[in-house]
Amino acid sequence: MTKKNFHSVPKDNRWAVKKEGIVKPLSMHRTQATAEEKTRLLAKKAEVEAVYHNKKGEIKDKDSFGHDPNPPKDRVH
């Protein structure tokens, strides 16, 4: 079974933390930073990717917490 990634996305003037394939948000946050921190914690615990979206809903960044034997070089962090 494939593990599902976690996303922080804009929703109704707030920020939602969602798991891929699930419509209902896991949590709602007033700031993008708090939503991204929650996304990061959940992804790290589940060993999947944390995907961060901008205000337009476009992917702006990702963090991978899986066990990739050949990880790409991270140019952001």
C-alpha atoms as an extended CHARMM CRD file, in Angstrom:
* protein
*
        77  EXT
         1         1  MET       CA              0.0000000000        0.0000000000        0.0000000000  PROA      1               0.0000000000
         2         2  THR       CA              1.3460000000        3.4200000000       -0.9660000000  PROA      2               0.0000000000
         3         3  LYS       CA              1.8010000000        5.9400000000        1.8130000000  PROA      3               0.0000000000
         4         4  LYS       CA             -0.0230000000        9.2370000000        1.3310000000  PROA      4               0.0000000000
         5         5  ASN       CA              1.7170000000       12.6100000000        1.5860000000  PROA      5               0.0000000000
         6         6  PHE       CA              0.5680000000       15.5690000000        3.6960000000  PROA      6               0.0000000000
         7         7  HSD       CA             -0.1820000000       19.0070000000        2.2350000000  PROA      7               0.0000000000
         8         8  SER       CA             -0.6280000000       22.5130000000        3.6450000000  PROA      8               0.0000000000
         9         9  VAL       CA             -3.1280000000       24.3240000000        1.4070000000  PROA      9               0.0000000000
        10        10  PRO       CA             -5.1330000000       27.5690000000        1.4880000000  PROA      10              0.0000000000
        11        11  LYS       CA             -8.8140000000       27.1040000000        2.3630000000  PROA      11              0.0000000000
        12        12  ASP       CA            -11.4430000000       29.7630000000        3.1260000000  PROA      12              0.0000000000
        13        13  ASN       CA             -8.9300000000       32.4980000000        4.1220000000  PROA      13              0.0000000000
        14        14  ARG       CA             -7.1370000000       30.0430000000        6.4310000000  PROA      14              0.0000000000
        15        15  TRP       CA             -4.6550000000       27.1790000000        6.0130000000  PROA      15              0.0000000000
        16        16  ALA       CA             -5.6120000000       23.5050000000        5.9960000000  PROA      16              0.0000000000
        17        17  VAL       CA             -3.4750000000       20.4490000000        6.6070000000  PROA      17              0.0000000000
        18        18  LYS       CA             -4.6830000000       17.6070000000        4.3960000000  PROA      18              0.0000000000
        19        19  LYS       CA             -3.6840000000       14.0460000000        3.6730000000  PROA      19              0.0000000000
        20        20  GLU       CA             -3.7170000000       12.9490000000        0.0280000000  PROA      20              0.0000000000
        21        21  GLY       CA             -6.9400000000       11.2200000000       -0.9350000000  PROA      21              0.0000000000
        22        22  ILE       CA             -8.9570000000       12.6160000000        1.9900000000  PROA      22              0.0000000000
        23        23  VAL       CA            -11.3370000000       15.5150000000        1.3480000000  PROA      23              0.0000000000
        24        24  LYS       CA            -11.8060000000       16.7150000000        4.9340000000  PROA      24              0.0000000000
        25        25  PRO       CA             -8.8250000000       18.6450000000        6.3780000000  PROA      25              0.0000000000
        26        26  LEU       CA             -7.0250000000       17.1220000000        9.3370000000  PROA      26              0.0000000000
        27        27  SER       CA             -6.6530000000       20.5720000000       10.9030000000  PROA      27              0.0000000000
        28        28  MET       CA             -7.2080000000       24.2620000000       10.1620000000  PROA      28              0.0000000000
        29        29  HSD       CA             -4.7830000000       27.0910000000       11.0360000000  PROA      29              0.0000000000
        30        30  ARG       CA             -4.8120000000       30.8880000000       10.9850000000  PROA      30              0.0000000000
        31        31  THR       CA             -1.2840000000       31.1660000000        9.5830000000  PROA      31              0.0000000000
        32        32  GLN       CA              0.5960000000       29.4470000000        6.8180000000  PROA      32              0.0000000000
        33        33  ALA       CA              3.5780000000       28.8850000000        9.1210000000  PROA      33              0.0000000000
        34        34  THR       CA              1.6050000000       26.9030000000       11.7020000000  PROA      34              0.0000000000
        35        35  ALA       CA             -0.0260000000       24.7930000000        8.9860000000  PROA      35              0.0000000000
        36        36  GLU       CA              3.3810000000       24.0560000000        7.4510000000  PROA      36              0.0000000000
        37        37  GLU       CA              4.8240000000       23.0570000000       10.8370000000  PROA      37              0.0000000000
        38        38  LYS       CA              1.9280000000       20.6330000000       11.4400000000  PROA      38              0.0000000000
        39        39  THR       CA              2.3500000000       19.2530000000        7.9020000000  PROA      39              0.0000000000
        40        40  ARG       CA              6.0680000000       18.7540000000        8.5180000000  PROA      40              0.0000000000
        41        41  LEU       CA              5.4870000000       16.9270000000       11.8240000000  PROA      41              0.0000000000
        42        42  LEU       CA              2.8640000000       14.5830000000       10.3530000000  PROA      42              0.0000000000
        43        43  ALA       CA              4.9920000000       13.8130000000        7.2840000000  PROA      43              0.0000000000
        44        44  LYS       CA              8.0670000000       13.1390000000        9.4040000000  PROA      44              0.0000000000
        45        45  LYS       CA              6.1430000000       10.7620000000       11.6670000000  PROA      45              0.0000000000
        46        46  ALA       CA              4.6570000000        8.9000000000        8.6790000000  PROA      46              0.0000000000
        47        47  GLU       CA              7.9400000000        9.0180000000        6.7020000000  PROA      47              0.0000000000
        48        48  VAL       CA              6.3310000000       10.6090000000        3.6290000000  PROA      48              0.0000000000
        49        49  GLU       CA              6.5680000000       13.9730000000        1.8350000000  PROA      49              0.0000000000
        50        50  ALA       CA              5.3720000000       17.2920000000        3.2170000000  PROA      50              0.0000000000
        51        51  VAL       CA              4.0500000000       19.4260000000        0.3660000000  PROA      51              0.0000000000
        52        52  TYR       CA              3.6550000000       23.1740000000        0.9020000000  PROA      52              0.0000000000
        53        53  HSD       CA              1.3530000000       25.2710000000       -1.3060000000  PROA      53              0.0000000000
        54        54  ASN       CA              1.2620000000       29.0390000000       -1.8260000000  PROA      54              0.0000000000
        55        55  LYS       CA             -1.8320000000       31.2830000000       -1.5800000000  PROA      55              0.0000000000
        56        56  LYS       CA             -2.8050000000       30.3750000000       -5.1570000000  PROA      56              0.0000000000
        57        57  GLY       CA             -2.7290000000       26.6480000000       -4.3190000000  PROA      57              0.0000000000
        58        58  GLU       CA              0.4190000000       25.9970000000       -6.3550000000  PROA      58              0.0000000000
        59        59  ILE       CA              3.1830000000       23.8100000000       -4.9090000000  PROA      59              0.0000000000
        60        60  LYS       CA              5.9530000000       26.0520000000       -3.5970000000  PROA      60              0.0000000000
        61        61  ASP       CA              8.1740000000       23.4980000000       -1.7990000000  PROA      61              0.0000000000
        62        62  LYS       CA              8.4530000000       19.9050000000       -0.5840000000  PROA      62              0.0000000000
        63        63  ASP       CA             10.3050000000       18.0710000000        2.1640000000  PROA      63              0.0000000000
        64        64  SER       CA             10.8360000000       14.3260000000        1.9840000000  PROA      64              0.0000000000
        65        65  PHE       CA             11.0280000000       12.2810000000        5.1660000000  PROA      65              0.0000000000
        66        66  GLY       CA             11.0520000000        8.8460000000        3.5290000000  PROA      66              0.0000000000
        67        67  HSD       CA             13.9880000000        6.5080000000        3.1500000000  PROA      67              0.0000000000
        68        68  ASP       CA             15.2020000000        7.3580000000       -0.3440000000  PROA      68              0.0000000000
        69        69  PRO       CA             18.5350000000        5.5910000000       -1.0430000000  PROA      69              0.0000000000
        70        70  ASN       CA             19.3990000000        8.2190000000       -3.6870000000  PROA      70              0.0000000000
        71        71  PRO       CA             17.9040000000       11.5200000000       -2.4780000000  PROA      71              0.0000000000
        72        72  PRO       CA             18.1740000000       14.5960000000       -4.7130000000  PROA      72              0.0000000000
        73        73  LYS       CA             20.2840000000       17.5010000000       -3.5120000000  PROA      73              0.0000000000
        74        74  ASP       CA             18.0890000000       19.9450000000       -1.5730000000  PROA      74              0.0000000000
        75        75  ARG       CA             18.7000000000       23.4330000000       -2.9240000000  PROA      75              0.0000000000
        76        76  VAL       CA             16.4450000000       25.2470000000       -0.4370000000  PROA      76              0.0000000000
        77        77  HSD       CA             17.5380000000       24.0320000000        3.0230000000  PROA      77              0.0000000000
